[in-house]
């Protein structure tokens, strides 16, 4: 049955105050502010009913930092933004977890930087539109529209990679937005655009002629899986995703 899209809901007012952001700073999830004129993060003023970041800032969401988003975001995270053509707020919390785990597996267990072709081999992007309560009718979301999922159809991907359990409780996460300094403009600027159709490149994989060179990495991943490595263990080791 075709899906019909209706208008997206407005942004929810931000629940993030300076006090709450300072708590994230103390937990090591945000950088310490070192500048009064250009602080590393800014709590939205109460009169901002929707994001209006100052020049040089993007919109981030506290839940994403709790799920592994580094501050500043890593090179791999920036690459994901540009590959999928999304802004930071478009990643769902679980997508952040998946990216964090993958980067940590590459760096901590395979001994290399996050491997781009391995990523494309394992994962694809899926577009999330929120239900409306009416069958066949959904609505775009302003935050969290990009989910990252293992490629499973007609493949052995789940057995090539470690088990990744994901949280299903993200109540109120989309009201946790604030402003994050975009150092050197490396992240896509915030435009607030809605993504209503999944771009073709969200499902791209590795070209066939290059797939065989992934075999040593896939063998190593299978061994890690057999030895009991899981996403929960990876996250307990690294705490949070940052570089």
C-alpha positions, 0 to 999 in steps of 0.5 A, a space after each residue: 500500500 502506498 504511503 502518503 506523507 502529511 505535514 511534519 510536526 513543529 519542533 518541540 521547545 528545547 528542554 536543554 538549559 545551561 545547567 543540564 549542558 554543564 552536567 554533560 560537560 562534567 560527564 565528559 560528553 561535551 567539551 569544556 567551554 574555553 571562550 566567552 565570545 565563541 563557546 563550544 556549546 550554547 543553551 538555546 534561549 527560551 524564546 527560541 521555539 525552534 532551532 535558530 543557531 548562531 553563525 558557526 553553530 549547528 544543532 545537536 541533541 543531548 541524547 546523541 552525545 549520550 549514545 556516543 557522539 563525540 564533541 567535536 564529532 569525529 572524522 568518521 561521523 563527519 564522513 557519514 554526514 556528507 555521504 548520506 547528505 544529512 545534518 547532525 540532527 537527522 541521525 536517530 540515537 540508535 544510528 549514533 550508537 551503531 556508528 560509535 560501535 563500528 568505529 570502536 570495533 575498527 580502532 580497538 579490535 581491528 587496529 585501524 581507522 574506521 574502514 569506509 568500504 567495510 561500513 558500506 558492505 555492512 550497513 545501509 540507511 533507512 528513512 524513518 517517517 512517524 506514524 500518524 495513527 492512520 493506516 498508510 499515512 505517515 509524516 516526516 520528522 525533523 530529527 532522527 529520520 536516518 536509521 542505520 541498519 545491517 544489510 540482511 536481505 539475501 546476505 549473511 551480514 548479521 553473522 559477519 558482524 557482532 551482535 548490536 542490541 539497540 535501545 527502544 526508549 528514546 522518550 523526549 529525545 527530540 526536545 534535547 536540542 542545543 547549539 554546538 560549535 561547528 569548528 572549521 565548518 567541517 559539519 554540514 550547516 544547519 538548514 532545518 530541511 525535511 528529508 521525505 524520500 530516501 536517496 539512492 546512495 543510502 543503500 550503496 554497497 561496495 563495488 563487486 571488484 573490491 569485495 574480495 579485499 574485505 575478506 580478511 576483515 570479515 574473517 576477523 569480525 567473525 572471529 570476534 563474534 565467535 569469541 563473544 564480542 558484542 556492542 554492549 561490551 564495546 560500549 562498556 569499554 569505550 564509554 563514549 565515542 570521541 576523537 
